[in-house]
Structures are given as C-alpha cells and as structure tokens.
Amino acid sequence: MAILIHLGQYQYNNFETIPVYPNPAKKELKIDLKDINTTDSRILIFNTTCQKVFEELLKANLESYTISLNGFLQGIYFLNIQTEQGSFRQSYVKME
C-alpha cells in the first residue's frame, strides 16, 4: 500500500509556511502558530468532498494548537488557517 504523505501547501499573502505535523497523522495534528500569533485566527478542516469537519476560532498569541483526530475517518483532509494577515492551506493524511 502506497501512502502519499505530503500533498501540498498553498500560501496566500505573508505566509511562507506554517509547520503542521505529523503528516500522515493518527491521533492528533499539531500546528505551530508562532509566526501568526499576533491576531485571532480560524482553523477549518475539510474532507475530500468539501464538507467542513472541523472549525475552531483561536485567540491571538497562541504558540501552538493541537487538534484531536478522534472521530476522523482515514483519508485526505485539507487544513485551512485564516487570519487578518492572510490564509494558509495544507493537505494531510489521516491514518488508522
């Protein structure tokens, strides 16, 4: 069985990259927010059928955030982080 680990990152405005790990993930997904901690941000996760499966509003000055993947089915997901500074999107794989 082949597993595609990194499907791509898409940056908008001022973000070069935001560390999101591990990828693939089993139990949780960690997001390093050090570079965007000056403003409130919104984290959204969509499945491959464009259904929103997670949404969280984060307050400013968080250095990191961990998302529990309990209840997520195995598959490909798209993480979107939105702030006043811009947006960042990355795909990741959820494994059992």
N, CA, C and O atoms as a DFTB+ gen file, in Angstrom:
384 C
 N C O
     1  1       0.836      -1.172       0.000
     2  2       0.000       0.000       0.000
     3  2       0.885       1.241       0.000
     4  3       1.740       1.385       0.873
     5  1       0.697       2.123      -0.948
     6  2       1.451       3.371      -1.015
     7  2       0.672       4.472      -0.310
     8  3      -0.553       4.547      -0.404
     9  1       1.395       5.310       0.388
    10  2       0.761       6.418       1.095
    11  2       1.425       7.703       0.641
    12  3       2.647       7.836       0.717
    13  1       0.641       8.634       0.178
    14  2       1.134       9.945      -0.191
    15  2       1.137      10.799       1.062
    16  3       0.082      11.105       1.616
    17  1       2.316      11.182       1.505
    18  2       2.433      11.878       2.774
    19  2       2.195      13.371       2.646
    20  3       1.459      13.947       3.448
    21  1       2.794      14.004       1.664
    22  2       2.677      15.453       1.553
    23  2       2.018      15.805       0.230
    24  3       2.606      15.614      -0.835
    25  1       0.817      16.310       0.299
    26  2       0.060      16.588      -0.909
    27  2       0.201      18.027      -1.380
    28  3      -0.135      18.332      -2.524
    29  1       0.683      18.901      -0.540
    30  2       0.912      20.262      -0.993
    31  2       0.522      21.314       0.013
    32  3      -0.303      21.098       0.901
    33  1       1.150      22.468      -0.160
    34  2       0.844      23.636       0.647
    35  2       0.494      24.763      -0.291
    36  3       1.038      24.868      -1.391
    37  1      -0.408      25.597       0.145
    38  2      -0.797      26.764      -0.632
    39  2      -0.757      27.957       0.297
    40  3      -1.429      27.967       1.328
    41  1       0.018      28.956      -0.055
    42  2       0.167      30.118       0.800
    43  2      -0.463      31.328       0.123
    44  3      -0.464      31.457      -1.101
    45  1      -0.987      32.193       0.948
    46  2      -1.550      33.445       0.475
    47  2      -0.997      34.561       1.345
    48  3      -0.783      34.360       2.541
    49  1      -0.770      35.698       0.787
    50  2      -0.275      36.880       1.491
    51  2       1.093      36.631       2.109
    52  3       2.027      36.283       1.387
    53  1       1.244      36.797       3.409
    54  2       2.568      36.837       4.032
    55  2       3.097      35.497       4.540
    56  3       4.218      35.458       5.049
    57  1       2.367      34.421       4.432
    58  2       2.825      33.162       4.996
    59  2       3.684      32.395       4.010
    60  3       3.273      32.161       2.874
    61  1       4.869      32.004       4.436
    62  2       5.676      31.111       3.609
    63  2       5.303      29.669       3.929
    64  3       5.032      28.873       3.030
    65  1       5.290      29.347       5.196
    66  2       4.874      28.015       5.616
    67  2       4.489      28.056       7.093
    68  3       5.001      28.875       7.856
    69  1       3.603      27.185       7.477
    70  2       3.226      27.008       8.871
    71  2       3.433      25.524       9.164
    72  3       2.803      24.682       8.524
    73  1       4.298      25.190      10.114
    74  2       4.529      23.779      10.414
    75  2       3.262      23.079      10.918
    76  3       2.647      23.498      11.899
    77  1       2.896      22.011      10.226
    78  2       1.765      21.167      10.596
    79  2       2.301      19.733      10.601
    80  3       2.806      19.260       9.583
    81  1       2.198      19.054      11.713
    82  2       2.807      17.727      11.832
    83  2       2.068      16.881      12.858
    84  3       1.346      17.437      13.685
    85  1       2.217      15.567      12.841
    86  2       2.887      14.771      11.805
    87  2       2.001      14.635      10.567
    88  3       0.799      14.893      10.625
    89  1       2.580      14.244       9.492
    90  2       1.826      14.005       8.260
    91  2       2.454      12.808       7.560
    92  3       3.540      12.935       6.994
    93  1       1.805      11.660       7.582
    94  2       0.432      11.380       7.998
    95  2       0.281      11.398       9.523
    96  3       1.253      11.253      10.263
    97  1      -0.948      11.577       9.963
    98  2      -1.255      11.662      11.388
    99  2      -2.212      10.537      11.770
   100  3      -3.018      10.093      10.952
   101  1      -2.117      10.084      13.010
   102  2      -3.025       9.047      13.506
   103  2      -3.964       9.581      14.585
   104  3      -5.182       9.450      14.464
   105  1      -3.406      10.183      15.643
   106  2      -4.216      10.588      16.784
   107  2      -4.433      12.086      16.891
   108  3      -5.490      12.528      17.342
   109  1      -3.443      12.875      16.481
   110  2      -3.560      14.313      16.610
   111  2      -2.701      15.019      15.569
   112  3      -1.757      14.455      15.016
   113  1      -3.061      16.258      15.328
   114  2      -2.358      17.102      14.374
   115  2      -1.922      18.351      15.121
   116  3      -2.743      19.014      15.755
   117  1      -0.642      18.675      15.053
   118  2      -0.103      19.833      15.757
   119  2       0.205      20.938      14.757
   120  3       0.717      20.685      13.666
   121  1      -0.119      22.174      15.150
   122  2       0.095      23.332      14.296
   123  2       0.946      24.340      15.056
   124  3       0.600      24.743      16.167
   125  1       2.050      24.743      14.459
   126  2       2.940      25.744      15.046
   127  2       2.457      27.122      14.605
   128  3       2.518      27.456      13.422
   129  1       1.981      27.916      15.554
   130  2       1.380      29.215      15.249
   131  2       2.286      30.397      15.587
   132  3       1.821      31.537      15.600
   133  1       3.558      30.155      15.859
   134  2       4.457      31.228      16.294
   135  2       4.506      32.396      15.322
   136  3       4.598      33.549      15.744
   137  1       4.447      32.113      14.024
   138  2       4.565      33.177      13.026
   139  2       3.274      33.945      12.788
   140  3       3.291      34.978      12.118
   141  1       2.158      33.465      13.321
   142  2       0.879      34.154      13.089
   143  2       0.152      34.458      14.392
   144  3      -1.067      34.629      14.400
   145  1       0.888      34.525      15.481
   146  2       0.234      34.653      16.783
   147  2      -0.182      36.074      17.136
   148  3      -0.601      36.316      18.268
   149  1      -0.082      37.012      16.219
   150  2      -0.420      38.400      16.544
   151  2      -1.902      38.717      16.395
   152  3      -2.375      39.740      16.890
   153  1      -2.637      37.841      15.713
   154  2      -4.064      38.100      15.512
   155  2      -4.876      36.843      15.802
   156  3      -4.341      35.737      15.864
   157  1      -6.177      37.041      15.978
   158  2      -7.059      35.888      16.086
   159  2      -7.002      35.118      14.772
   160  3      -6.746      35.700      13.718
   161  1      -7.236      33.825      14.833
   162  2      -7.215      33.018      13.616
   163  2      -8.329      31.986      13.667
   164  3      -8.851      31.656      14.732
   165  1      -8.673      31.492      12.506
   166  2      -9.715      30.471      12.373
   167  2      -9.086      29.275      11.680
   168  3      -8.413      29.413      10.658
   169  1      -9.314      28.096      12.253
   170  2      -8.828      26.855      11.659
   171  2     -10.031      26.076      11.154
   172  3     -10.990      25.839      11.888
   173  1      -9.965      25.686       9.898
   174  2     -11.020      24.890       9.270
   175  2     -10.392      23.640       8.678
   176  3      -9.274      23.683       8.164
   177  1     -11.110      22.526       8.752
   178  2     -10.672      21.288       8.105
   179  2     -11.822      20.774       7.256
   180  3     -12.963      20.687       7.709
   181  1     -11.493      20.432       5.996
   182  2     -12.461      19.904       5.045
   183  2     -12.025      18.521       4.589
   184  3     -10.830      18.238       4.502
   185  1     -12.993      17.659       4.299
   186  2     -12.667      16.356       3.721
   187  2     -12.625      16.481       2.199
   188  3     -12.769      17.581       1.666
   189  1     -12.432      15.378       1.503
   190  2     -12.287      15.430       0.040
   191  2     -13.594      15.721      -0.691
   192  3     -13.583      15.975      -1.895
   193  1     -14.708      15.687       0.014
   194  2     -15.983      16.061      -0.614
   195  2     -16.382      17.497      -0.244
   196  3     -17.534      17.899      -0.412
   197  1     -15.405      18.257       0.262
   198  2     -15.576      19.671       0.627
   199  2     -16.534      19.902       1.789
   200  3     -17.077      20.996       1.940
   201  1     -16.743      18.879       2.607
   202  2     -17.548      19.046       3.815
   203  2     -16.653      19.532       4.941
   204  3     -15.577      18.981       5.175
   205  1     -17.106      20.573       5.639
   206  2     -16.350      21.062       6.786
   207  2     -16.524      20.070       7.931
   208  3     -17.649      19.789       8.345
   209  1     -15.411      19.538       8.446
   210  2     -15.469      18.551       9.515
   211  2     -14.908      19.096      10.828
   212  3     -14.990      18.439      11.865
   213  1     -14.331      20.313      10.776
   214  2     -13.767      20.910      11.984
   215  2     -13.668      22.418      11.780
   216  3     -13.318      22.892      10.699
   217  1     -13.985      23.165      12.844
   218  2     -13.793      24.613      12.827
   219  2     -13.517      25.081      14.242
   220  3     -14.190      24.666      15.185
   221  1     -12.537      25.934      14.385
   222  2     -12.185      26.463      15.701
   223  2     -11.677      27.885      15.530
   224  3     -10.890      28.170      14.628
   225  1     -12.130      28.768      16.398
   226  2     -11.653      30.142      16.423
   227  2     -10.611      30.233      17.525
   228  3     -10.888      29.900      18.677
   229  1      -9.406      30.687      17.170
   230  2      -8.309      30.768      18.136
   231  2      -8.004      32.215      18.465
   232  3      -8.013      33.075      17.584
   233  1      -7.737      32.483      19.718
   234  2      -7.354      33.826      20.145
   235  2      -5.892      34.081      19.799
   236  3      -5.122      33.146      19.577
   237  1      -5.527      35.338      19.755
   238  2      -4.156      35.739      19.438
   239  2      -3.185      35.230      20.500
   240  3      -3.576      34.902      21.620
   241  1      -1.932      35.175      20.123
   242  2      -0.799      34.855      20.997
   243  2      -0.686      33.400      21.401
   244  3      -0.026      33.096      22.394
   245  1      -1.305      32.494      20.669
   246  2      -1.061      31.070      20.879
   247  2       0.183      30.677      20.094
   248  3       0.350      31.083      18.943
   249  1       1.055      29.888      20.715
   250  2       2.255      29.447      20.004
   251  2       2.012      28.155      19.235
   252  3       2.667      27.888      18.227
   253  1       1.066      27.355      19.719
   254  2       0.761      26.101      19.019
   255  2      -0.673      25.687      19.340
   256  3      -1.298      26.189      20.274
   257  1      -1.165      24.763      18.536
   258  2      -2.522      24.253      18.731
   259  2      -2.535      22.793      18.293
   260  3      -1.949      22.440      17.269
   261  1      -3.202      21.955      19.067
   262  2      -3.283      20.532      18.759
   263  2      -4.740      20.158      18.510
   264  3      -5.624      20.491      19.300
   265  1      -4.976      19.461      17.401
   266  2      -6.310      19.003      17.037
   267  2      -6.381      17.501      17.242
   268  3      -5.570      16.760      16.687
   269  1      -7.333      17.048      18.027
   270  2      -7.559      15.616      18.182
   271  2      -8.232      15.087      16.922
   272  3      -9.195      15.675      16.430
   273  1      -7.724      13.982      16.409
   274  2      -8.295      13.386      15.203
   275  2      -9.246      12.237      15.515
   276  3      -9.616      11.480      14.618
   277  1      -9.645      12.101      16.780
   278  2     -10.654      11.104      17.137
   279  2     -11.932      11.421      16.378
   280  3     -12.373      12.571      16.364
   281  1     -12.518      10.443      15.764
   282  2     -13.740      10.645      15.005
   283  2     -13.502      10.963      13.537
   284  3     -14.441      10.931      12.742
   285  1     -12.272      11.267      13.164
   286  2     -11.948      11.492      11.759
   287  2     -11.719      10.141      11.091
   288  3     -11.001       9.301      11.633
   289  1     -12.309       9.924       9.940
   290  2     -12.081       8.702       9.183
   291  2     -10.729       8.772       8.482
   292  3     -10.200       9.856       8.236
   293  1     -10.182       7.613       8.167
   294  2      -8.938       7.574       7.415
   295  2      -9.141       8.237       6.061
   296  3     -10.152       7.996       5.402
   297  1      -8.201       9.063       5.639
   298  2      -8.333       9.716       4.339
   299  2      -7.535      10.994       4.250
   300  3      -6.692      11.280       5.100
   301  1      -7.807      11.749       3.224
   302  2      -7.131      13.014       2.955
   303  2      -8.011      14.160       3.439
   304  3      -9.223      14.164       3.226
   305  1      -7.383      15.128       4.090
   306  2      -8.082      16.307       4.605
   307  2      -7.329      17.561       4.202
   308  3      -6.140      17.519       3.886
   309  1      -8.043      18.675       4.219
   310  2      -7.468      19.961       3.857
   311  2      -7.625      20.918       5.027
   312  3      -8.741      21.237       5.438
   313  1      -6.497      21.372       5.558
   314  2      -6.444      22.288       6.681
   315  2      -6.326      23.707       6.144
   316  3      -5.487      23.981       5.286
   317  1      -7.159      24.607       6.644
   318  2      -7.135      25.999       6.216
   319  2      -7.027      26.864       7.464
   320  3      -7.844      26.753       8.379
   321  1      -6.011      27.731       7.497
   322  2      -5.826      28.663       8.606
   323  2      -6.037      30.064       8.050
   324  3      -5.368      30.472       7.101
   325  1      -6.967      30.794       8.645
   326  2      -7.301      32.142       8.171
   327  2      -7.013      33.150       9.277
   328  3      -7.417      32.960      10.424
   329  1      -6.308      34.226       8.921
   330  2      -6.042      35.321       9.853
   331  2      -6.232      36.639       9.114
   332  3      -6.521      36.652       7.917
   333  1      -6.071      37.740       9.828
   334  2      -6.108      39.052       9.187
   335  2      -4.920      39.225       8.247
   336  3      -4.976      40.026       7.314
   337  1      -3.845      38.475       8.491
   338  2      -2.631      38.576       7.677
   339  2      -2.753      37.809       6.360
   340  3      -2.006      38.083       5.420
   341  1      -3.665      36.870       6.280
   342  2      -3.811      36.062       5.086
   343  2      -4.296      34.665       5.423
   344  3      -4.781      34.415       6.526
   345  1      -4.162      33.761       4.470
   346  2      -4.618      32.382       4.629
   347  2      -3.509      31.412       4.279
   348  3      -2.607      31.727       3.502
   349  1      -3.592      30.238       4.859
   350  2      -2.653      29.161       4.591
   351  2      -3.454      27.877       4.472
   352  3      -4.364      27.636       5.266
   353  1      -3.128      27.057       3.494
   354  2      -3.836      25.786       3.322
   355  2      -2.832      24.679       3.089
   356  3      -1.872      24.839       2.336
   357  1      -3.067      23.543       3.749
   358  2      -2.212      22.385       3.577
   359  2      -3.051      21.127       3.656
   360  3      -4.002      21.056       4.435
   361  1      -2.710      20.156       2.868
   362  2      -3.392      18.868       2.925
   363  2      -2.602      17.932       3.836
   364  3      -1.386      18.064       3.972
   365  1      -3.301      16.993       4.452
   366  2      -2.653      15.973       5.268
   367  2      -3.446      14.686       5.178
   368  3      -4.595      14.669       4.739
   369  1      -2.808      13.614       5.603
   370  2      -3.414      12.292       5.563
   371  2      -3.700      11.824       6.970
   372  3      -2.831      11.894       7.840
   373  1      -4.921      11.343       7.206
   374  2      -5.298      10.718       8.487
   375  2      -5.218       9.229       8.287
   376  3      -5.866       8.679       7.396
   377  1      -4.410       8.555       9.129
   378  2      -4.266       7.100       9.060
   379  2      -4.882       6.473      10.297
   380  3      -4.996       7.112      11.343
   381  1      -5.271       5.234      10.168
   382  2      -5.803       4.480      11.312
   383  2      -4.664       3.918      12.113
   384  3      -4.889       3.248      13.121
